[in-house]
Amino acid sequence: AGDGGRWYDWAMARSNPRRPSLLWRIFVLGGLGTMTALSTSRKAWETWEDNVTDKVPRNVIRGVLAATVVTHLGEARVAARIAGRRGVTPAGPWVRSTLLYGFPVLQRLAKQPATSG
């Protein structure tokens, strides 16, 4: 019907439910990597200021990085609880993926069918 439904179904059938889209992975890993480099490397920070912008203070970048890490840690704890309550095993890959990629993995975990046992 032109809505991309069959394409989506095909792509989802071949994707790993614990891994979000390639675009999301690039966005998250690129952002975390950039913020980590800017937070820890004087050379990276100076290059950023000279070539990108000097409008954002370094402590703001560090704060955003810290908030992101804390958020992902919290989401990973929620993933562990959801997996435990629903009997999704093994839970470790879900928790690690949520820690790395955040809420898209958590949303997919919540949609996983509960196992009986």
C-alpha positions in Angstrom: 0.0 0.0 0.0 3.0 2.2 -0.2 3.4 2.7 3.5 6.6 0.7 3.8 5.0 -1.9 6.0 6.4 -4.9 4.2 9.9 -3.3 4.1 9.7 -2.6 7.8 8.5 -6.2 8.6 11.3 -7.6 6.4 14.0 -5.4 8.1 12.7 -6.1 11.6 12.7 -9.9 10.9 16.4 -9.6 10.1 17.5 -7.2 12.8 18.7 -7.9 16.2 16.1 -6.7 18.7 18.7 -5.6 21.1 20.4 -3.3 18.5 18.7 -0.1 17.3 19.0 1.3 13.8 22.4 2.0 12.3 21.6 5.7 12.3 20.8 5.7 16.1 24.0 3.7 16.8 26.1 6.2 14.9 24.3 9.1 16.7 24.8 7.7 20.2 28.3 6.3 19.8 29.5 9.4 17.9 28.0 11.7 20.4 29.4 9.9 23.4 32.8 9.6 21.8 32.9 13.2 20.9 31.8 14.4 24.3 34.3 12.0 26.0 37.1 13.3 23.8 36.1 16.9 24.5 35.9 16.3 28.2 39.2 14.5 28.6 41.5 15.8 25.9 42.9 19.4 25.9 43.9 19.0 22.2 40.4 17.8 21.2 38.9 20.7 23.1 41.2 23.3 21.5 40.5 21.9 18.1 36.8 22.0 18.8 36.9 25.6 19.9 39.1 26.7 16.9 37.0 24.9 14.3 33.5 24.4 15.5 32.5 26.7 18.3 33.6 28.4 21.4 30.1 29.3 22.5 29.5 26.1 24.6 31.7 26.0 27.8 33.6 22.8 28.4 31.8 22.2 31.8 28.5 22.1 29.9 29.8 19.3 27.6 31.0 17.5 30.7 27.7 17.9 32.4 25.8 16.6 29.4 28.1 13.6 29.2 27.6 12.9 32.9 23.8 13.2 32.6 23.9 10.9 29.6 25.9 8.3 31.5 23.7 8.5 34.5 20.6 8.2 32.3 21.9 5.1 30.5 22.9 3.5 33.8 19.3 4.1 35.1 17.8 2.7 31.9 20.1 -0.4 32.2 18.8 -1.0 35.7 15.2 -0.8 34.4 16.1 -3.2 31.6 17.4 -5.7 34.2 14.2 -5.4 36.2 12.0 -5.8 33.1 13.9 -8.8 31.9 13.7 -10.4 35.3 10.0 -9.8 35.7 9.2 -11.0 32.2 11.6 -14.0 32.3 13.6 -12.8 29.3 16.8 -14.7 29.3 19.6 -14.1 29.0 19.1 -10.6 30.4 22.8 -9.6 30.2 22.7 -8.7 26.5 19.6 -6.6 26.9 21.1 -4.7 29.9 24.4 -4.1 28.0 22.7 -2.9 24.9 20.4 -0.6 26.9 23.5 0.8 28.7 25.1 1.5 25.4 22.2 2.7 23.2 19.5 3.8 25.7 15.8 3.9 25.4 15.2 2.3 21.9 16.5 -1.0 23.3 14.5 -0.6 26.5 11.3 0.0 24.4 12.1 -3.2 22.4 12.6 -5.2 25.6 9.3 -4.0 26.9 7.6 -5.5 23.8 9.3 -8.9 24.1 6.9 -11.6 25.0 7.1 -12.9 28.6 8.3 -16.4 29.0 6.6 -18.9 31.2 8.5 -20.9 33.5 
